[in-house]
Amino acid sequence: MTDIQTLQMAVAKLPVSELQQFSEWFDEFISEQWDKKIEKDIFAGRLDALGKQAEAEFITGRTEPL
């Protein structure tokens, strides 16, 4: 049995209240991982081209308010 299968079985056995707690924790965990990856990409310059493109589109008026 893989670690993933073991985790799936354990999560499936959680009572509803604990499943909710786990879900909230996991959502936060995933968000933190995403933030770390984006930060790493920013510092490595991987998003520079996209930033320049967005800035150029803003300057030329090719953007819309959110």
Buried (B, 14 or more C-beta within 10 A) or exposed (E): EEEEEEEEEEEEEEEEEEEEEEEEEEEEEEEEEEEEEEEEEEEEEEEEEEEEEEEEEEEEEEEEEE
